[in-house]
Amino acid sequence: MQHIRQVVDSEFNSVNDFIVEQLHSRVALVENIGHYIIDAGGKRLRPLLSLLSAGALGKIDHDHIRLAAVIEFIHTATLLHDDVVDLSALRRGRPTANAEFGNAPSVLVGDFLYSRAFQVLVSIGNMPLMALLSDTTNTVAEGEVLQLARAGNPDTDEETYFNVIRSKTAVLFAAACSGAALLSEQSSQQQALYDYGLNLGIAFQLIDDILDYEGDPAETGKNVGDDLAEGKPTLPLIFILQNGSATQKQQVQRAISEKSADELDSIVAAVKQSGALDYCRDAAQKYSQAAIHALQSLPPSAHKDALSKLCELALQRKS
């Protein structure tokens, strides 16, 4: 990842500087919580995608820097809200903002980050970009509600699962990439970059769901079985419900319905023994290859190579 970031090193630093600048508020608690979650680090993958996409199309200018910050603000706002909804206590290896400051401040600062993102978009002054990010933010919210509505429901099928991850995760990846094409006024590449981001985002979420059962908490920064405890019917569990033994199916149905990780050890064993993780990896590989294929129309460049390499890293990641 460090090698990939070096391709846009100075621009990436400019994004970080701009993010810090835009966290300024007259209300100290807003800045405190904003800095708390931003300073936690993370991959900054979504703003990185915006910069690499812009570089693959030519010049990276100040509007691309601002777009990258907007994408990170929207993503960070969703994290603040998600952790409250999921009652999460750990993210990126330390207490979540809601655990540290409380639920109400976390929700309200999430609102602040959403509004700040759109203030920056207004300053860019590109209506097609505004439309793209407005629609994307709306879709992300719908995806979150759909996931909430399906929590505790063991009858969730694969189609619904993919609808959830496409909406709550992948569309923001897609907007990060295609938004760069809009600003570069290269409409001919906008769909290609949208498809790239969408497929990469799906692959990324599939690996995330795998890590919930085999990840090292020291690396992932969250507890194994968190999704199970929240009653989320992710693809590994859906696979067991469709292909597992009668005992395995009963365990998973009970865990999802009761939103309980009491049988975590047995379910982790079932996930590994049933072939569920291999099934998910195969699906992630398929979407990763689709993302790489979407880049074919882009001219050769170090930025294009970096975008392609990200697809490989998404499959190999441990956090």
BAMAR-941654 format. One record per residue: x, y, z of N, C-alpha, C, O in turn; residue in three letters. Coordinates in pm, whole numbers, padded with zeros to 5 digits, always signed. Layout:
N
XYZXYZXYZXYZALA/...
//
This chain:
319
+00083-00121+00000+00000+00000+00000+00086+00126+00000+00053+00224-00066MET/+00197+00122+00075+00286+00238+00078+00342+00269-00061+00353+00386-00099GLN/+00375+00166-00136+00427+00186-00272+00321+00252-00361+00353+00339-00442HIS/+00197+00209-00345+00087+00267-00424+00067+00414-00386+00047+00498-00474ILE/+00071+00443-00258+00051+00582-00213+00162+00674-00265+00139+00792-00287ARG/+00280+00620-00283+00392+00702-00330+00365+00759-00469+00423+00861-00507GLN/+00277+00694-00545+00244+00742-00680+00177+00879-00672+00190+00961-00763VAL/+00104+00902-00563+00035+01030-00544+00072+01089-00408-00013+01146-00339VAL/+00197+01075-00369+00239+01109-00233+00209+01255-00196+00149+01280-00092ASP/+00250+01349-00278+00230+01490-00243+00082+01525-00241+00037+01599-00154SER/+00007+01472-00338-00137+01499-00342-00208+01436-00221-00301+01494-00166GLU/-00164+01317-00182-00223+01249-00067-00201+01331+00060-00290+01342+00144PHE/-00082+01387+00074-00053+01474+00189-00139+01599+00185-00181+01649+00289ASN/-00165+01650+00065-00251+01768+00052-00393+01738+00095-00460+01822+00155SER/-00440+01617+00064-00574+01576+00107-00582+01574+00259-00677+01626+00317VAL/-00482+01514+00323-00480+01507+00468-00479+01647+00531-00548+01673+00629ASN/-00400+01736+00472-00395+01874+00522-00530+01943+00507-00575+02014+00596ASP/-00593+01921+00392-00722+01984+00366-00829+01930+00462-00914+02005+00509PHE/-00824+01800+00490-00919+01740+00584-00906+01805+00721-01007+01842+00782ILE/-00784+01820+00769-00762+01883+00900-00814+02026+00899-00877+02070+00996VAL/-00788+02098+00791-00835+02237+00778-00987+02244+00784-01043+02334+00847GLU/-01054+02150+00720-01200+02153+00711-01269+02100+00837-01391+02110+00849GLN/-01194+02045+00930-01252+02001+01056-01274+02116+01154-01332+02098+01261LEU/-01228+02235+01116-01242+02351+01204-01389+02380+01232-01473+02378+01141HIS/-01419+02406+01358-01556+02440+01399-01550+02532+01519-01453+02531+01595SER/-01654+02612+01534-01665+02698+01652-01696+02616+01778-01679+02664+01890ARG/-01740+02493+01758-01777+02405+01869-01664+02306+01894-01633+02224+01807VAL/-01604+02313+02010-01485+02232+02039-01513+02082+02028-01427+02007+01981ALA/-01632+02038+02070-01662+01895+02067-01664+01841+01925-01626+01727+01901LEU/-01708+01924+01831-01708+01883+01691-01565+01853+01645-01539+01749+01585VAL/-01474+01944+01675-01334+01923+01637-01274+01804+01710-01199+01726+01651GLU/-01306+01790+01837-01248+01680+01915-01287+01544+01858-01202+01456+01841ASN/-01415+01526+01830-01461+01398+01778-01414+01379+01634-01373+01270+01595ILE/-01420+01486+01555-01372+01478+01417-01227+01435+01411-01192+01345+01334GLY/-01143+01498+01490-01001+01462+01493-00981+01322+01549-00892+01249+01504HIS/-01062+01284+01646-01048+01152+01708-01061+01041+01604-00979+00949+01599TYR/-01163+01051+01520-01185+00943+01423-01094+00958+01301-01048+00858+01247ILE/-01069+01082+01257-00980+01101+01143-00837+01061+01179-00767+00999+01099ILE/-00794+01098+01301-00657+01067+01344-00636+00919+01371-00522+00875+01386ASP/-00745+00842+01378-00731+00698+01400-00661+00631+01283-00618+00516+01292ALA/-00652+00703+01174-00579+00650+01058-00672+00580+00962-00762+00641+00905GLY/-00650+00451+00944-00725+00380+00842-00652+00388+00710-00547+00450+00699GLY/-00709+00325+00612-00640+00311+00484-00650+00436+00397-00568+00456+00308LYS/-00750+00520+00423-00778+00633+00333-00791+00582+00188-00749+00648+00093ARG/-00851+00464+00175-00857+00400+00044-00943+00478-00054-00907+00491-00171LEU/-01055+00529-00008-01148+00596-00099-01090+00726-00156-01099+00747-00276ARG/-01031+00813-00072-00965+00930-00133-00847+00893-00220-00818+00961-00318PRO/-00777+00784-00185-00667+00737-00269-00718+00699-00406-00653+00726-00507LEU/-00835+00636-00412-00894+00599-00541-00924+00722-00626-00904+00720-00748LEU/-00973+00828-00562-01001+00951-00637-00873+01008-00699-00871+01047-00815SER/-00767+01011-00620-00640+01067-00669-00581+00981-00781-00537+01035-00883LEU/-00581+00850-00763-00525+00762-00866-00608+00767-00994-00553+00761-01103LEU/-00739+00777-00980-00826+00787-01098-00798+00916-01174-00789+00917-01297SER/-00784+01024-01099-00753+01153-01163-00617+01145-01233-00603+01191-01346ALA/-00518+01086-01165-00385+01074-01224-00385+00987-01349-00310+01013-01443GLY/-00469+00883-01349-00477+00795-01465-00537+00866-01586-00519+00822-01700ALA/-00607+00977-01562-00669+01055-01670-00587+01178-01707-00620+01249-01802LEU/-00478+01203-01632-00395+01320-01661-00356+01394-01536-00290+01338-01448GLY/-00395+01519-01526-00352+01607-01417-00441+01593-01293-00563+01581-01305LYS/-00378+01596-01175-00451+01603-01048-00449+01748-01001-00343+01801-00968ILE/-00565+01812-00997-00567+01953-00956-00634+01969-00819-00667+01870-00754ASP/-00653+02095-00777-00704+02121-00642-00846+02068-00624-00882+02026-00514HIS/-00926+02070-00730-01061+02016-00717-01059+01866-00689-01146+01815-00618ASP/-00962+01795-00744-00950+01653-00714-00912+01632-00568-00958+01537-00504HIS/-00829+01721-00515-00792+01715-00373-00917+01731-00288-00939+01657-00192ILE/-00999+01830-00325-01121+01856-00249-01221+01740-00262-01288+01704-00165ARG/-01230+01682-00381-01318+01565-00399-01273+01451-00308-01357+01388-00244LEU/-01144+01424-00303-01092+01316-00220-01130+01338-00073-01166+01244-00003ALA/-01122+01463-00028-01159+01496+00110-01309+01475+00132-01350+01424+00236ALA/-01389+01515+00035-01534+01496+00043-01567+01348+00060-01649+01311+00144VAL/-01503+01264-00020-01527+01120-00013-01492+01067+00127-01566+00986+00182ILE/-01381+01113+00182-01341+01068+00315-01437+01118+00423-01466+01046+00519GLU/-01486+01241+00408-01583+01293+00505-01712+01210+00503-01766+01176+00609PHE/-01761+01179+00385-01883+01100+00375-01861+00962+00436-01945+00913+00511ILE/-01747+00901+00404-01717+00769+00461-01707+00776+00613-01761+00690+00682HIS/-01640+00877+00665-01622+00890+00810-01756+00913+00879-01778+00861+00988THR/-01843+00990+00817-01977+01012+00874-02052+00880+00884-02120+00855+00984ALA/-02041+00796+00782-02110+00666+00788-02053+00580+00901-02127+00506+00966THR/-01922+00589+00924-01861+00511+01032-01916+00555+01168-01949+00472+01253LEU/-01924+00686+01187-01977+00738+01313-02119+00689+01337-02153+00646+01448LEU/-02203+00695+01234-02341+00652+01248-02350+00500+01263-02428+00450+01344HIS/-02270+00426+01185-02273+00279+01191-02240+00229+01331-02305+00138+01382ASP/-02138+00288+01391-02094+00240+01522-02201+00262+01629-02212+00184+01724ASP/-02280+00367+01613-02391+00389+01705-02500+00286+01681-02551+00225+01775VAL/-02537+00267+01554-02641+00170+01520-02602+00029+01564-02684-00046+01617VAL/-02474-00006+01540-02428-00142+01571-02384-00161+01716-02348-00271+01757ASP/-02387-00052+01792-02340-00057+01931-02195-00105+01939-02157-00176+02031LEU/-02116-00064+01841-01976-00107+01835-01893-00035+01940-01916+00082+01971SER/-01795-00107+01994-01707-00049+02096-01563-00041+02051-01481+00022+02118ALA/-01531-00104+01935-01392-00109+01890-01386-00088+01739-01457-00153+01664LEU/-01298+00003+01697-01273+00025+01554-01128+00070+01541-01079+00155+01614ARG/-01060+00007+01441-00919+00039+01416-00834+00024+01542-00738+00098+01564ARG/-00872-00074+01624-00791-00109+01739-00806-00020+01860-00729-00032+01954GLY/-00904+00069+01861-00924+00153+01979-01073+00181+01996-01151+00153+01904ARG/-01115+00235+02111-01258+00258+02133-01320+00344+02023-01258+00439+01975PRO/-01441+00310+01984-01512+00389+01885-01544+00527+01944-01537+00547+02065THR/-01579+00619+01856-01612+00755+01903-01732+00753+01997-01736+00828+02094ALA/-01830+00667+01967-01948+00661+02054-01913+00602+02191-01973+00639+02292ASN/-01816+00509+02194-01772+00455+02323-01695+00560+02402-01700+00562+02525ALA/-01624+00647+02331-01540+00748+02396-01618+00873+02435-01595+00931+02541GLU/-01710+00916+02348-01779+01044+02369-01930+01031+02392-01993+01124+02442PHE/-01986+00915+02357-02130+00897+02370-02199+00890+02234-02145+00938+02134GLY/-02318+00831+02232-02391+00812+02106-02437+00943+02044-02416+00966+01924ASN/-02499+01028+02123-02556+01152+02068-02449+01240+02003-02469+01285+01890ALA/-02337+01267+02070-02234+01349+02004-02181+01285+01875-02151+01355+01779PRO/-02169+01152+01874-02118+01084+01755-02212+01101+01636-02169+01128+01524SER/-02342+01086+01662-02441+01104+01554-02436+01247+01502-02437+01269+01381VAL/-02432+01343+01591-02436+01483+01550-02309+01526+01477-02315+01605+01383LEU/-02195+01473+01519-02071+01506+01446-02070+01435+01311-02014+01487+01214VAL/-02131+01318+01303-02149+01256+01172-02230+01345+01079-02198+01358+00961GLY/-02334+01407+01133-02414+01503+01055-02329+01622+01011-02341+01670+00899ASP/-02243+01668+01102-02154+01779+01069-02064+01743+00951-02046+01824+00860PHE/-02009+01622+00953-01919+01582+00845-01993+01569+00711-01940+01605+00607LEU/-02116+01517+00716-02197+01513+00593-02216+01655+00538-02195+01680+00419TYR/-02256+01746+00625-02284+01883+00579-02156+01952+00533-02159+02028+00436SER/-02044+01926+00600-01919+01986+00558-01877+01932+00421-01824+02006+00339ARG/-01903+01805+00397-01872+01746+00266-01946+01821+00155-01889+01850+00050ALA/-02072+01852+00179-02149+01919+00074-02117+02068+00066-02136+02129-00040PHE/-02070+02126+00173-02019+02263+00163-01898+02267+00070-01885+02357-00013GLN/-01810+02170+00084-01692+02163-00003-01735+02137-00148-01678+02195-00241VAL/-01834+02051-00167-01884+02026-00303-01938+02153-00367-01916+02178-00485LEU/-02009+02233-00288-02061+02360-00340-01946+02450-00384-01956+02518-00486VAL/-01837+02450-00307-01723+02534-00342-01656+02487-00472-01597+02567-00544SER/-01666+02357-00501-01613+02306-00629-01698+02357-00744-01646+02392-00850ILE/-01828+02362-00723-01918+02422-00820-01944+02340-00944-01965+02396-01052GLY/-01943+02209-00932-01969+02120-01045-02100+02045-01018-02104+01954-00936ASN/-02207+02085-01089-02339+02028-01062-02347+01878-01092-02409+01806-01014MET/-02288+01828-01201-02291+01682-01221-02224+01606-01106-02270+01500-01066PRO/-02116+01662-01054-02049+01599-00940-02140+01605-00817-02151+01507-00742LEU/-02203+01719-00796-02297+01733-00683-02409+01629-00694-02447+01569-00594MET/-02460+01608-00815-02566+01510-00835-02516+01369-00806-02585+01290-00741ALA/-02395+01339-00852-02337+01207-00829-02323+01179-00680-02362+01072-00632LEU/-02267+01273-00607-02242+01252-00463-02371+01255-00381-02383+01185-00281LEU/-02469+01337-00425-02599+01338-00357-02668+01204-00373-02716+01146-00275SER/-02671+01154-00497-02733+01023-00521-02658+00912-00447-02720+00820-00394ASP/-02526+00922-00445-02446+00819-00379-02474+00817-00229-02493+00710-00170THR/-02476+00935-00167-02501+00943-00023-02639+00888+00011-02657+00821+00112THR/-02737+00918-00074-02871+00866-00055-02874+00714-00065-02940+00647+00014ASN/-02801+00661-00163-02796+00515-00181-02727+00447-00063-02771+00341-00019THR/-02619+00508-00013-02550+00453+00104-02647+00445+00223-02652+00345+00294VAL/-02724+00552+00243-02821+00553+00354-02925+00443+00336-02961+00375+00432ALA/-02973+00425+00214-03070+00318+00186-03009+00181+00215-03075+00093+00270GLU/-02881+00164+00177-02814+00038+00202-02802+00008+00350-02818-00106+00394GLY/-02774+00112+00427-02763+00095+00573-02898+00056+00632-02905-00030+00720GLU/-03004+00119+00585-03137+00086+00636-03177-00056+00596-03235-00129+00676VAL/-03144-00095+00471-03175-00231+00426-03100-00333+00512-03157-00435+00550LEU/-02973-00305+00543-02897-00397+00627-02960-00407+00766-02971-00515+00823GLN/-03002-00291+00819-03066-00290+00951-03196-00371+00948-03226-00445+01042LEU/-03271-00355+00841-03399-00424+00829-03382-00575+00818-03469-00652+00862ALA/-03269-00619+00760-03244-00762+00743-03171-00824+00861-03161-00946+00869ARG/-03120-00742+00952-03050-00795+01069-03145-00883+01150-03260-00846+01175ALA/-03097-00999+01190-03179-01092+01265-03269-01177+01179-03350-01253+01231GLY/-03255-01167+01046-03341-01243+00954-03256-01349+00882-03182-01315+00789ASN/-03266-01475+00922-03186-01580+00857-03236-01620+00719-03175-01704+00653PRO/-03346-01561+00675-03400-01592+00542-03343-01502+00433-03384-01510+00317ASP/-03249-01415+00468-03187-01327+00370-03113-01409+00265-03037-01499+00299THR/-03135-01376+00137-03069-01451+00030-02949-01374-00025-02924-01260+00014ASP/-02877-01438-00117-02756-01376-00173-02787-01247-00247-02711-01151-00239GLU/-02899-01245-00320-02933-01125-00396-02949-01004-00303-02901-00895-00334GLU/-03016-01025-00191-03034-00915-00096-02900-00876-00035-02871-00757-00018THR/-02818-00975-00001-02685-00947+00053-02605-00859-00041-02547-00759+00002TYR/-02602-00893-00169-02524-00814-00265-02587-00676-00286-02515-00579-00311PHE/-02719-00667-00277-02783-00535-00283-02736-00446-00168-02714-00327-00186ASN/-02721-00506-00050-02678-00432+00068-02535-00382+00049-02508-00263+00066VAL/-02442-00472+00014-02302-00430+00008-02275-00339-00112-02186-00254-00108ILE/-02353-00357-00218-02337-00267-00333-02378-00125-00293-02314-00028-00333ARG/-02484-00115-00214-02535+00017-00175-02453+00080-00064-02417+00198-00074SER/-02424+00006+00042-02362+00066+00160-02212+00082+00147-02152+00163+00219LYS/-02149+00007+00057-02003+00011+00045-01956+00047-00096-01881+00143-00114THR/-02000-00030-00194-01939-00022-00326-01969+00107-00401-01884+00155-00476ALA/-02087+00166-00381-02120+00286-00459-02031+00404-00423-02007+00491-00507VAL/-01981+00409-00299-01891+00519-00264-01755+00500-00329-01691+00598-00368LEU/-01709+00376-00341-01589+00347-00419-01608+00395-00563-01521+00459-00621PHE/-01725+00361-00619-01753+00397-00758-01757+00548-00777-01704+00599-00875ALA/-01818+00619-00683-01826+00765-00693-01689+00829-00677-01660+00930-00742ALA/-01605+00772-00592-01470+00826-00575-01393+00824-00706-01317+00916-00736ALA/-01413+00718-00783-01340+00703-00910-01406+00782-01023-01338+00856-01094CYS/-01536+00766-01040-01604+00833-01151-01613+00983-01129-01617+01060-01226SER/-01616+01027-01003-01616+01170-00975-01489+01236-01025-01493+01350-01072GLY/-01377+01166-01017-01251+01220-01069-01260+01240-01220-01207+01337-01273ALA/-01328+01147-01289-01345+01160-01434-01432+01280-01468-01408+01350-01567ALA/-01534+01304-01386-01619+01421-01408-01538+01550-01399-01551+01638-01484LEU/-01455+01560-01296-01374+01681-01279-01269+01696-01388-01230+01807-01423LEU/-01223+01583-01441-01123+01586-01548-01187+01607-01685-01118+01616-01787SER/-01320+01615-01685-01398+01634-01809-01365+01526-01912-01347+01553-02030GLU/-01359+01403-01862-01336+01287-01950-01454+01191-01933-01442+01084-01874GLN/-01567+01233-01988-01689+01155-01973-01678+01017-02035-01748+00924-01994SER/-01590+01002-02135-01576+00872-02201-01519+00766-02106-01537+00646-02128SER/-01451+00811-02001-01392+00717-01905-01472+00707-01776-01438+00629-01687GLN/-01577+00786-01766-01651+00791-01639-01713+00655-01605-01703+00609-01492GLN/-01777+00591-01703-01842+00462-01676-01740+00355-01643-01763+00271-01556GLN/-01626+00357-01714-01522+00258-01687-01472+00268-01543-01455+00167-01475ALA/-01450+00391-01498-01401+00410-01362-01510+00381-01259-01481+00334-01150LEU/-01636+00409-01294-01745+00373-01205-01752+00222-01187-01765+00172-01075TYR/-01741+00149-01299-01745+00003-01294-01627-00052-01215-01641-00147-01137ASP/-01511+00008-01235-01392-00032-01160-01418-00018-01010-01399-00113-00934TYR/-01461+00099-00968-01483+00124-00826-01591+00036-00767-01577-00013-00655GLY/-01699+00015-00841-01809-00066-00791-01763-00210-00767-01791-00267-00661LEU/-01694-00267-00863-01648-00406-00849-01542-00419-00741-01542-00517-00667ASN/-01451-00323-00733-01351-00325-00627-01418-00315-00490-01379-00386-00397LEU/-01517-00229-00478-01587-00213-00351-01657-00340-00306-01656-00373-00187GLY/-01717-00413-00400-01782-00540-00367-01677-00641-00320-01697-00710-00220ILE/-01566-00651-00394-01458-00743-00355-01406-00707-00216-01381-00796-00134ALA/-01388-00578-00191-01338-00531-00062-01430-00574+00052-01383-00620+00155PHE/-01561-00558+00033-01657-00594+00138-01663-00744+00160-01679-00790+00273GLN/-01650-00821+00052-01648-00967+00066-01531-01012+00153-01547-01098+00239LEU/-01415-00954+00130-01299-00987+00213-01322-00941+00357-01283-01010+00451ILE/-01386-00827+00374-01418-00777+00508-01505-00878+00583-01486-00900+00703ASP/-01600-00938+00513-01689-01035+00575-01616-01166+00607-01650-01235+00703ASP/-01516-01199+00527-01432-01315+00557-01351-01290+00683-01340-01377+00770ILE/-01294-01170+00694-01209-01136+00808-01286-01136+00939-01226-01148+01046LEU/-01417-01124+00932-01496-01128+01054-01491-01265+01120-01524-01281+01237ASP/-01447-01367+01041-01441-01503+01094-01299-01559+01104-01277-01657+01174TYR/-01205-01498+01036-01069-01551+01046-00964-01442+01066-00844-01471+01065GLU/-01008-01319+01085-00914-01210+01103-00854-01208+01243-00913-01259+01338GLY/-00738-01148+01253-00672-01126+01382-00716-00989+01434-00689-00888+01370ASP/-00783-00984+01550-00828-00855+01602-00717-00752+01614-00742-00632+01603PRO/-00594-00798+01637-00481-00705+01647-00454-00637+01513-00399-00526+01509ALA/-00493-00704+01403-00473-00646+01269-00598-00580+01216-00591-00473+01155GLU/-00714-00643+01239-00839-00588+01185-00889-00469+01267-00962-00384+01215THR/-00851-00464+01394-00896-00355+01480-01038-00372+01529-01096-00279+01585GLY/-01097-00492+01508-01231-00520+01561-01236-00665+01605-01150-00745+01569LYS/-01338-00698+01683-01348-00831+01741-01402-00931+01640-01490-00899+01560ASN/-01348-01053+01643-01401-01162+01561-01546-01187+01603-01576-01191+01722VAL/-01634-01205+01505-01774-01235+01534-01862-01115+01557-01978-01130+01595GLY/-01810-00993+01534-01893-00873+01554-02018-00877+01467-02127-00845+01515ASP/-02004-00916+01339-02120-00919+01250-02222-01021+01298-02343-00999+01288ASP/-02173-01134+01349-02263-01237+01400-02343-01184+01519-02464-01206+01528LEU/-02274-01114+01609-02341-01060+01728-02445-00954+01692-02537-00927+01769ALA/-02429-00895+01573-02526-00794+01528-02636-00855+01442-02725-00785+01395GLU/-02630-00986+01423-02734-01054+01346-02728-01027+01198-02829-01039+01129GLY/-02609-00991+01147-02596-00960+01005-02578-01089+00925-02483-01163+00947LYS/-02669-01117+00832-02656-01238+00749-02558-01214+00633-02600-01187+00520PRO/-02430-01223+00662-02328-01202+00559-02311-01328+00474-02367-01433+00507THR/-02236-01318+00367-02229-01428+00271-02178-01559+00332-02232-01664+00299LEU/-02076-01559+00420-02035-01688+00479-02151-01759+00550-02163-01881+00542PRO/-02235-01681+00620-02347-01742+00690-02456-01786+00594-02517-01892+00613LEU/-02481-01706+00490-02581-01744+00390-02540-01873+00321-02624-01957+00290ILE/-02409-01889+00296-02359-02012+00234-02390-02132+00322-02435-02235+00272PHE/-02367-02121+00452-02396-02232+00543-02546-02263+00545-02586-02380+00544ILE/-02627-02160+00546-02773-02180+00547-02819-02252+00421-02922-02321+00423LEU/-02745-02237+00313-02782-02302+00187-02714-02438+00168-02767-02525+00100GLN/-02596-02456+00229-02515-02574+00197-02465-02653+00319-02410-02761+00303ASN/-02483-02599+00439-02430-02665+00558-02511-02785+00602-02616-02815+00546GLY/-02460-02852+00705-02533-02964+00763-02653-02911+00841-02665-02791+00865SER/-02740-03002+00879-02859-02961+00954-02820-02892+01084-02882-02792+01122ALA/-02718-02944+01152-02674-02883+01278-02616-02745+01255-02644-02651+01330THR/-02534-02733+01150-02474-02603+01119-02580-02500+01085-02573-02385+01128GLN/-02680-02541+01006-02788-02450+00969-02863-02402+01092-02895-02283+01104LYS/-02892-02494+01183-02966-02458+01304-02886-02360+01390-02943-02265+01445GLN/-02755-02383+01401-02670-02293+01479-02670-02152+01421-02683-02054+01494GLN/-02656-02143+01289-02651-02013+01223-02786-01944+01230-02793-01824+01257VAL/-02893-02016+01206-03027-01957+01215-03052-01900+01355-03106-01791+01369GLN/-03012-01975+01456-03031-01932+01594-02947-01808+01625-02995-01714+01688ARG/-02823-01809+01579-02733-01696+01606-02782-01569+01540-02781-01462+01601ALA/-02827-01579+01414-02876-01460+01343-03005-01410+01407-03020-01291+01433ILE/-03098-01502+01432-03228-01463+01487-03215-01397+01623-03284-01300+01654SER/-03124-01452+01705-03107-01400+01841-03000-01293+01851-02977-01236+01958GLU/-02934-01264+01737-02823-01167+01735-02724-01199+01847-02694-01116+01933LYS/-02677-01323+01841-02594-01373+01951-02467-01438+01897-02468-01509+01797SER/-02357-01412+01967-02229-01477+01936-02195-01583+02040-02078-01620+02054ALA/-02295-01632+02112-02271-01731+02217-02211-01860+02160-02134-01928+02228ASP/-02247-01894+02035-02195-02016+01972-02087-01982+01869-02070-02053+01770GLU/-02014-01874+01895-01917-01825+01798-01816-01930+01758-01790-01948+01639LEU/-01758-02000+01854-01654-02097+01822-01706-02205+01728-01638-02243+01632ASP/-01826-02255+01754-01885-02358+01668-01915-02305+01529-01896-02374+01430SER/-01962-02181+01523-01997-02124+01393-01872-02090+01313-01870-02110+01192ILE/-01767-02040+01379-01641-02016+01309-01588-02146+01252-01541-02149+01138VAL/-01596-02254+01328-01553-02385+01280-01638-02429+01160-01585-02482+01062ALA/-01769-02405+01168-01859-02443+01059-01829-02363+00932-01830-02416+00822ALA/-01803-02233+00950-01770-02147+00836-01646-02199+00765-01640-02201+00642VAL/-01547-02241+00842-01422-02289+00784-01437-02428+00722-01381-02456+00616LYS/-01512-02515+00788-01525-02653+00740-01619-02667+00621-01603-02757+00539GLN/-01715-02578+00611-01819-02591+00507-01774-02546+00369-01840-02575+00270SER/-01662-02475+00362-01618-02417+00235-01673-02278+00211-01658-02223+00102GLY/-01736-02220+00314-01797-02087+00298-01693-01980+00267-01717-01892+00184ALA/-01577-01988+00332-01474-01886+00310-01415-01897+00170-01388-01795+00106LEU/-01396-02019+00123-01346-02037-00014-01448-01985-00116-01411-01925-00217ASP/-01574-02007-00087-01681-01957-00175-01677-01805-00181-01691-01746-00289TYR/-01659-01741-00067-01652-01595-00062-01527-01543-00131-01532-01442-00201CYS/-01415-01611-00112-01291-01569-00180-01305-01580-00331-01258-01493-00404ARG/-01369-01686-00377-01390-01702-00522-01476-01587-00575-01449-01534-00683ASP/-01577-01548-00500-01662-01436-00541-01582-01307-00542-01595-01227-00635ALA/-01500-01285-00440-01417-01164-00434-01318-01161-00550-01295-01055-00609ALA/-01262-01276-00584-01169-01284-00698-01240-01246-00827-01183-01177-00912GLN/-01363-01291-00843-01440-01259-00964-01463-01109-00976-01445-01053-01084LYS/-01500-01044-00868-01525-00900-00873-01395-00822-00889-01391-00717-00954TYR/-01288-00872-00829-01158-00807-00845-01114-00809-00991-01065-00709-01043SER/-01132-00924-01056-01096-00935-01198-01184-00846-01284-01138-00789-01383GLN/-01311-00832-01248-01400-00743-01323-01354-00598-01309-01364-00521-01404ALA/-01303-00562-01191-01251-00427-01171-01129-00402-01259-01119-00298-01323ALA/-01038-00498-01262-00918-00484-01346-00957-00473-01493-00900-00393-01567ILE/-01053-00553-01534-01099-00550-01673-01155-00413-01711-01139-00368-01824HIS/-01220-00347-01616-01281-00215-01643-01176-00110-01675-01208-00007-01734ALA/-01051-00134-01636-00944-00036-01658-00883-00043-01797-00796+00038-01830LEU/-00925-00139-01878-00858-00164-02006-00853-00042-02097-00756-00024-02171GLN/-00956+00041-02094-00962+00155-02185-00874+00272-02143-00855+00366-02219SER/-00821+00267-02020-00736+00376-01973-00596+00365-02034-00546+00254-02053LEU/-00532+00478-02064-00396+00474-02119-00296+00423-02016-00321+00437-01896PRO/-00184+00365-02059-00084+00315-01964-00029+00428-01877-00003+00538-01926PRO/-00012+00401-01748+00046+00499-01655+00073+00429-01523+00022+00321-01497SER/+00154+00494-01440+00180+00441-01306+00053+00442-01223+00033+00356-01137ALA/-00034+00540-01249-00159+00549-01174-00252+00433-01210-00316+00376-01122HIS/-00260+00399-01336-00341+00285-01378-00287+00156-01317-00364+00072-01271LYS/-00156+00140-01317-00095+00022-01257-00128+00013-01108-00154-00095-01056ASP/-00128+00127-01042-00160+00130-00900-00306+00090-00875-00335+00018-00779ALA/-00396+00137-00961-00537+00097-00949-00552-00054-00963-00627-00118-00890LEU/-00480-00109-01059-00485-00254-01080-00427-00328-00959-00482-00430-00916SER/-00317-00277-00906-00253-00342-00792-00344-00340-00670-00342-00433-00589LYS/-00425-00236-00655-00518-00228-00543-00617-00346-00545-00660-00392-00439LEU/-00652-00392-00663-00743-00506-00673-00679-00631-00615-00746-00712-00550CYS/-00549-00647-00638-00478-00762-00581-00466-00748-00430-00486-00845-00357GLU/-00433-00628-00384-00418-00605-00240-00548-00624-00165-00548-00668-00050LEU/-00660-00590-00230-00790-00606-00165-00815-00752-00129-00880-00781-00028ALA/-00764-00843-00212-00783-00985-00187-00688-01040-00080-00716-01140-00014LEU/-00574-00972-00066-00470-01022+00025-00474-00959+00164-00402-01004+00254GLN/-00555-00858+00182-00546-00780+00304-00585-00860+00429-00663-00955+00423ARG/-00527-00818+00541-00553-00882+00669-00626-00788+00766-00657-00824+00879LYS/-00654-00665+00717-00721-00568+00803-00810-00477+00720-00876-00389+00774SER/
//
